[in-house]
Amino acid sequence: MQTIIGQEGFRDVQSLSEIKQQLAAMVESTLGPLGFVVPKGGSTWHRKRCEDFLDVVVVNTLEDAPGEPVRGNVRLSIHCEKLERLTSAVTGQKYTLIRPTFTTYISYVMPEKIFRSWHFDREQEHFDAETARSLCQAIIEYGFPWFQQYTSLESLRSGIQQYGLRRDVAFALILLEETLGNRASAVSLARAEIAKLESRPALGAGERQELEHLKKALDYLRGREQA
């Protein structure tokens, strides 16, 4: 517990670190038996589902102000190592697990499809285990079926289209088509997306980077054709 000073005077509340630790323990007891591990401690759980697919669950906790309820939320991510390594090779960037193939908050795959957090009452004498169980249940009930939608390279197409970072979607789809052996489709898509951007009167910084990556993808595909 920690003592804070608010408009009502002194209050004893659970510290953010206490809530984080106890929530992590409950998530670990839920995900650990199902094959998830925490690589270096903390709040990120990984599961190697097959040779190229890695499922990731991140549980974030934060407070808006000292003493305010702690908000927890869950992010789901799919990593396809084959596709991400190709992305790094084409862009010239170092391969890391920082950037997933695609990602979303779990609340967007729940029936309401709106952002939500789980609020932990800090003024209870004991940890708010009921809220933690609700969060863990959401991972089981909605997160696991979401992961199971993506079991092959072909299935990644819909995930990238729906959950990919907007300016990276076309680039990712181009490399996916190449990985699937559809080079003609990859080249056609690259040329179409480059033409679309080059037709605009002005480009922002993000769009300029997108165009640069698309051109690198096209150069890569041409090089493969000549190999």
C-alpha positions as CSV (number, residue, x, y, z in Angstrom):
1,M,0.0,0.0,0.0
2,Q,1.0,3.6,-0.4
3,T,-0.3,6.8,1.1
4,I,-1.3,9.7,-1.2
5,I,-2.7,13.2,-0.6
6,G,-5.8,14.0,-2.6
7,Q,-8.7,16.5,-2.3
8,E,-10.2,14.3,0.4
9,G,-7.0,14.2,2.4
10,F,-4.7,11.3,3.0
11,R,-5.7,7.9,1.5
12,D,-4.1,4.5,1.5
13,V,-4.1,2.8,-1.9
14,Q,-2.4,-0.1,-3.5
15,S,0.7,1.0,-5.5
16,L,0.8,0.6,-9.3
17,S,3.8,-1.8,-9.0
18,E,1.8,-4.0,-6.5
19,I,-1.1,-4.3,-9.0
20,K,1.2,-4.9,-11.9
21,Q,3.0,-7.8,-10.1
22,Q,-0.2,-9.4,-8.9
23,L,-1.9,-9.1,-12.3
24,A,1.2,-10.5,-14.0
25,A,1.0,-13.5,-11.7
26,M,-2.6,-14.2,-12.5
27,V,-1.9,-13.8,-16.3
28,E,1.1,-16.2,-15.9
29,S,-1.1,-18.8,-14.2
30,T,-3.5,-18.5,-17.1
31,L,-1.1,-18.5,-20.0
32,G,1.8,-20.5,-18.7
33,P,0.1,-23.9,-18.9
34,L,-1.0,-23.1,-22.5
35,G,2.6,-22.7,-23.7
36,F,3.2,-19.0,-23.2
37,V,6.5,-17.8,-21.6
38,V,7.7,-14.4,-20.4
39,P,11.2,-14.0,-22.1
40,K,12.6,-11.5,-19.7
41,G,9.9,-11.0,-17.1
42,G,7.5,-8.2,-17.2
43,S,4.2,-8.1,-19.0
44,T,4.8,-9.7,-22.4
45,W,4.0,-13.4,-23.1
46,H,5.2,-15.3,-26.2
47,R,4.1,-18.6,-27.6
48,K,5.9,-20.3,-30.6
49,R,3.0,-21.9,-32.3
50,C,4.8,-23.4,-35.2
51,E,8.0,-22.9,-37.2
52,D,7.2,-19.3,-38.4
53,F,4.4,-18.1,-36.1
54,L,4.7,-16.4,-32.8
55,D,1.7,-15.3,-30.7
56,V,2.2,-12.4,-28.3
57,V,0.1,-11.2,-25.5
58,V,1.0,-7.8,-23.9
59,V,-0.8,-6.7,-20.7
60,N,-0.4,-2.9,-20.1
61,T,-1.2,-1.2,-16.8
62,L,-1.3,2.5,-16.2
63,E,-2.7,5.2,-14.0
64,D,-4.0,8.6,-15.1
65,A,-3.0,10.2,-11.8
66,P,-1.6,9.0,-8.4
67,G,-4.4,7.2,-6.5
68,E,-6.7,6.9,-9.5
69,P,-7.9,3.5,-10.6
70,V,-5.3,1.5,-12.5
71,R,-6.4,0.7,-16.1
72,G,-5.3,-2.6,-17.7
73,N,-5.6,-3.5,-21.4
74,V,-4.5,-6.3,-23.6
75,R,-2.8,-6.2,-26.9
76,L,-2.6,-9.3,-29.2
77,S,0.1,-9.6,-31.9
78,I,1.0,-12.1,-34.6
79,H,4.6,-12.4,-35.7
80,C,5.5,-14.3,-38.9
81,E,9.2,-14.7,-38.8
82,K,9.6,-15.5,-42.5
83,L,7.7,-12.4,-43.6
84,E,9.3,-10.1,-41.0
85,R,12.8,-11.3,-41.9
86,L,12.1,-10.6,-45.6
87,T,10.7,-7.2,-44.6
88,S,14.0,-6.4,-42.8
89,A,16.1,-7.6,-45.8
90,V,14.2,-5.5,-48.3
91,T,14.2,-2.3,-46.2
92,G,17.7,-2.8,-44.9
93,Q,16.6,-2.6,-41.3
94,K,17.8,-4.9,-38.5
95,Y,15.4,-7.8,-37.8
96,T,13.8,-7.5,-34.3
97,L,10.6,-8.7,-32.6
98,I,9.6,-5.1,-31.8
99,R,7.3,-4.7,-34.8
100,P,4.7,-7.4,-35.3
101,T,3.2,-8.6,-38.6
102,F,0.0,-7.1,-37.3
103,T,-1.6,-6.3,-33.9
104,T,-4.8,-5.2,-32.2
105,Y,-6.2,-4.5,-28.8
106,I,-8.3,-7.5,-27.6
107,S,-11.4,-5.3,-27.1
108,Y,-11.5,-4.9,-30.9
109,V,-12.1,-8.6,-31.3
110,M,-14.7,-8.8,-28.6
111,P,-18.4,-8.5,-29.5
112,E,-18.6,-4.8,-28.8
113,K,-15.5,-4.0,-31.0
114,I,-14.7,-0.8,-29.1
115,F,-11.7,0.0,-27.0
116,R,-12.0,-0.9,-23.3
117,S,-9.9,-1.2,-20.3
118,W,-10.2,-3.2,-17.1
119,H,-10.3,-0.9,-14.0
120,F,-8.7,-2.0,-10.8
121,D,-10.0,-0.6,-7.6
122,R,-6.9,0.5,-5.6
123,E,-8.7,1.3,-2.3
124,Q,-9.7,-2.3,-1.6
125,E,-7.7,-3.9,1.2
126,H,-6.7,-6.7,-1.2
127,F,-5.9,-7.0,-4.9
128,D,-8.9,-6.8,-7.2
129,A,-8.7,-10.4,-8.3
130,E,-12.2,-10.4,-9.8
131,T,-11.2,-7.8,-12.4
132,A,-8.0,-9.7,-13.1
133,R,-10.0,-12.9,-13.7
134,S,-12.2,-11.0,-16.1
135,L,-9.2,-9.8,-18.0
136,C,-7.7,-13.3,-18.1
137,Q,-11.0,-14.8,-19.2
138,A,-11.2,-12.4,-22.1
139,I,-7.7,-13.6,-23.3
140,I,-9.0,-17.2,-23.3
141,E,-12.4,-16.5,-24.7
142,Y,-11.5,-14.0,-27.4
143,G,-7.7,-13.9,-27.8
144,F,-7.1,-17.6,-28.4
145,P,-9.7,-17.9,-31.2
146,W,-8.2,-14.8,-32.8
147,F,-4.8,-16.4,-32.8
148,Q,-6.2,-19.6,-34.3
149,Q,-7.5,-17.8,-37.3
150,Y,-3.9,-17.4,-38.5
151,T,-2.4,-20.7,-39.1
152,S,-0.8,-20.4,-42.6
153,L,0.8,-17.8,-44.8
154,E,-2.3,-17.5,-46.8
155,S,-4.4,-16.7,-43.8
156,L,-2.2,-13.7,-43.0
157,R,-3.6,-11.7,-45.9
158,S,-6.9,-10.9,-44.1
159,G,-5.0,-10.1,-40.8
160,I,-2.7,-7.7,-42.5
161,Q,-5.6,-6.0,-44.3
162,Q,-7.6,-5.6,-41.1
163,Y,-5.0,-5.0,-38.4
164,G,-1.8,-3.9,-40.2
165,L,-0.4,-0.4,-39.8
166,R,-2.2,1.5,-42.6
167,R,0.9,2.8,-44.4
168,D,2.6,-0.6,-44.2
169,V,-0.4,-2.7,-45.5
170,A,0.4,-2.5,-49.2
171,F,4.2,-3.2,-48.7
172,A,3.4,-6.2,-46.4
173,L,0.9,-7.6,-48.9
174,I,3.4,-7.3,-51.7
175,L,6.0,-9.3,-49.7
176,L,3.3,-11.8,-48.7
177,E,2.4,-12.5,-52.3
178,E,6.1,-13.0,-53.1
179,T,6.5,-15.4,-50.2
180,L,3.5,-17.3,-51.4
181,G,5.0,-17.6,-54.9
182,N,2.7,-15.1,-56.5
183,R,5.4,-12.9,-58.0
184,A,3.3,-11.5,-60.8
185,S,0.6,-10.4,-58.3
186,A,3.3,-8.8,-56.1
187,V,4.9,-6.9,-59.0
188,S,1.5,-5.7,-60.2
189,L,0.5,-4.5,-56.7
190,A,3.8,-2.7,-56.2
191,R,3.5,-0.8,-59.4
192,A,-0.1,0.2,-58.7
193,E,0.7,1.4,-55.2
194,I,3.8,3.4,-56.4
195,A,1.7,5.0,-59.2
196,K,-1.0,5.9,-56.7
197,L,1.4,7.7,-54.4
198,E,3.4,9.4,-57.2
199,S,0.2,10.8,-58.6
200,R,-0.4,12.9,-55.4
201,P,0.6,16.5,-55.5
202,A,2.3,16.3,-52.1
203,L,3.4,13.6,-49.7
204,G,3.8,13.7,-46.0
205,A,6.8,12.1,-44.2
206,G,5.0,8.9,-43.6
207,E,3.9,8.7,-47.3
208,R,7.4,9.4,-48.5
209,Q,8.7,6.5,-46.4
210,E,5.9,4.3,-47.7
211,L,6.9,5.2,-51.3
212,E,10.5,4.5,-50.6
213,H,9.7,1.0,-49.2
214,L,7.4,0.2,-52.1
215,K,10.2,1.1,-54.6
216,K,12.6,-1.1,-52.6
217,A,10.1,-3.9,-52.8
218,L,9.8,-3.5,-56.5
219,D,13.6,-3.5,-57.0
220,Y,13.8,-6.6,-54.9
221,L,11.1,-8.4,-57.0
222,R,12.9,-7.3,-60.3
223,G,16.2,-8.7,-58.9
224,R,14.5,-12.0,-58.1
225,E,13.1,-12.2,-61.6
226,Q,16.6,-11.8,-63.1
227,A,18.2,-14.2,-60.7
